[in-house]
Structures are given as C-alpha cells and as structure tokens.
Amino acid sequence: LHCTSCGKSYPVVAGIPRFVPADNYTASFGFQWNIHARTQVDKYNGLTISRDRFFASAGWTPDAMKGKSVLECGSGAGRFSQVISDTGANLFTIDYSNAVDANAANNADAKNIFFAQASLYELPFKEAAFDYLICLGVLQHTPNVAQSMRSMIAHLKPGGKFCFDAYAAPMSYFHPRQLLRPFTSKMKKE
C-alpha cells in the first residue's frame, strides 16, 4: 500500500497489510498463537467459551451488532474475531504481532473481516469511524495502558460502545509463574 498524503509505503504479505515491523516486542505472542492457533477458537474446539466470554464482557447482543462496524485491537489467533464475524458485523481486526496470520487462517471463510498487522497507537483507520470497539486480554501487555486506551477510543464514533479488560493480578508477585520465569525466560521459544 502506498499513501499519497504522507508518502509512506506498507507491504501486503499474505493478503494482510503490515503497518509495523515484522520483528517487534510481540514476536513471542505471534509465535505462540501461530503454534496454538485453534486452541481458543470455538468453531474448532466445539465449545462456546470465547462466545460466552465476549458477550459477558461486552454486554452487547448479536442483533445489535449486525451490520455495524467493529474495531478489534489485539486479535491474537481470532477467538473473538470469529464471534464478532458471526454476528454479521463488519470487523476490522488488528494485532501488533504476526498472530494476525493465525487469525486470517482461522477466519478465512468470513467475508466481513478486514485483517491488518498494526499498532493500536497508530491505527490505520479514520478517527470516529467505528460503532463498537473491543480489546480483550491485551492492555496489560502494552507499554502504556492509558495511551493505548486514548488511541483506541479516538476511533470510536460519538455514542459508540467499547469494552476493554485487563487481567486481575492482586498478588502477581506471588503467582507461581513468577517462580518459573527465571528458568523459562532462558529457554528456547520452541
């Protein structure tokens, strides 16, 4: 893609516009979601865990979303992309990592999804363009949560609806994963 206004060019790889460098701080997430691409996607695991979590978190209904524009920031392998697509909404979904490739593969049959690899700090969309905004399981992984929220909200239409979440970690220093981190951080990602 080439922007005539700013003169920048962006590669399109596997049909997905790439607005960020391929190698970035989220590479481990991309690796994880490309290896375990179908783990959380309801249509592959036969469960409704992603659907249930999405509608419980957002409080929206499928009927209300039909035909509306939705911005999903931090799609991972597409567990919520599938749920949103199934409502009949027009979904624009981004991930900073190459997990967007897993999402595109998992949701290749959906005709109402636009995929992009992009930063939520520099979204490649017009401001005030979306009816709904969703960002689940992502904010705690961003460098600046407040800036992340401001950037995303700017793309929501006046009167639009949004849903963000963050993992609860009241005693994160005492979580067992903290005991393992010194060992696992030195292991090969494979």
Solvent accessible surface area in square Angstrom, and as a share of the most:
residue,aa,sasa,rsa
1,L,110,0.55
2,H,119,0.53
3,C,44,0.26
4,T,129,0.75
5,S,108,0.70
6,C,78,0.47
7,G,48,0.46
8,K,117,0.49
9,S,77,0.49
10,Y,53,0.20
11,P,81,0.51
12,V,74,0.42
13,V,80,0.46
14,A,89,0.69
15,G,65,0.62
16,I,5,0.03
17,P,11,0.07
18,R,21,0.08
19,F,47,0.20
20,V,19,0.11
21,P,91,0.57
22,A,90,0.70
23,D,120,0.62
24,N,25,0.13
25,Y,122,0.46
26,T,13,0.07
27,A,48,0.37
28,S,72,0.46
29,F,64,0.27
30,G,0,0.00
31,F,58,0.24
32,Q,74,0.33
33,W,49,0.17
34,N,60,0.31
35,I,105,0.53
36,H,99,0.44
37,A,23,0.18
38,R,137,0.50
39,T,85,0.49
40,Q,63,0.28
41,V,1,0.00
42,D,12,0.06
43,K,80,0.34
44,Y,82,0.31
45,N,54,0.28
46,G,70,0.67
47,L,93,0.46
48,T,75,0.43
49,I,102,0.52
50,S,1,0.00
51,R,101,0.37
52,D,83,0.43
53,R,72,0.26
54,F,0,0.00
55,F,33,0.14
56,A,87,0.67
57,S,48,0.31
58,A,16,0.13
59,G,62,0.59
60,W,22,0.08
61,T,74,0.43
62,P,45,0.29
63,D,129,0.67
64,A,48,0.37
65,M,0,0.00
66,K,143,0.61
67,G,52,0.50
68,K,88,0.37
69,S,21,0.13
70,V,0,0.00
71,L,0,0.00
72,E,5,0.02
73,C,0,0.00
74,G,20,0.19
75,S,6,0.04
76,G,11,0.11
77,A,9,0.07
78,G,0,0.00
79,R,34,0.12
80,F,13,0.06
81,S,0,0.00
82,Q,21,0.09
83,V,4,0.02
84,I,0,0.00
85,S,13,0.09
86,D,97,0.50
87,T,10,0.06
88,G,33,0.32
89,A,0,0.00
90,N,69,0.35
91,L,1,0.01
92,F,62,0.26
93,T,0,0.00
94,I,3,0.01
95,D,14,0.07
96,Y,56,0.21
97,S,2,0.01
98,N,66,0.34
99,A,0,0.00
100,V,0,0.00
101,D,46,0.24
102,A,4,0.03
103,N,0,0.00
104,A,21,0.17
105,A,71,0.55
106,N,4,0.02
107,N,2,0.01
108,A,70,0.55
109,D,106,0.55
110,A,24,0.18
111,K,185,0.78
112,N,40,0.20
113,I,21,0.11
114,F,77,0.32
115,F,28,0.12
116,A,0,0.00
117,Q,4,0.02
118,A,0,0.00
119,S,12,0.08
120,L,14,0.07
121,Y,60,0.23
122,E,134,0.60
123,L,17,0.08
124,P,46,0.29
125,F,36,0.15
126,K,169,0.72
127,E,118,0.53
128,A,52,0.40
129,A,35,0.27
130,F,7,0.03
131,D,29,0.15
132,Y,13,0.05
133,L,2,0.01
134,I,2,0.01
135,C,0,0.00
136,L,14,0.07
137,G,15,0.15
138,V,24,0.14
139,L,5,0.03
140,Q,61,0.27
141,H,70,0.31
142,T,19,0.11
143,P,99,0.62
144,N,65,0.33
145,V,66,0.38
146,A,53,0.41
147,Q,81,0.36
148,S,0,0.00
149,M,70,0.31
150,R,155,0.57
151,S,20,0.13
152,M,0,0.00
153,I,63,0.32
154,A,38,0.30
155,H,14,0.06
156,L,20,0.10
157,K,78,0.33
158,P,126,0.79
159,G,82,0.78
160,G,21,0.20
161,K,107,0.45
162,F,102,0.42
163,C,13,0.08
164,F,34,0.14
165,D,39,0.20
166,A,64,0.50
167,Y,125,0.48
168,A,97,0.76
169,A,54,0.42
170,P,126,0.79
171,M,126,0.56
172,S,31,0.20
173,Y,188,0.72
174,F,159,0.66
175,H,78,0.35
176,P,86,0.54
177,R,117,0.43
178,Q,60,0.27
179,L,136,0.68
180,L,106,0.53
181,R,141,0.52
182,P,71,0.45
183,F,144,0.60
184,T,67,0.39
185,S,76,0.49
186,K,168,0.71
187,M,131,0.59
188,K,175,0.74
189,K,134,0.57
190,E,152,0.68
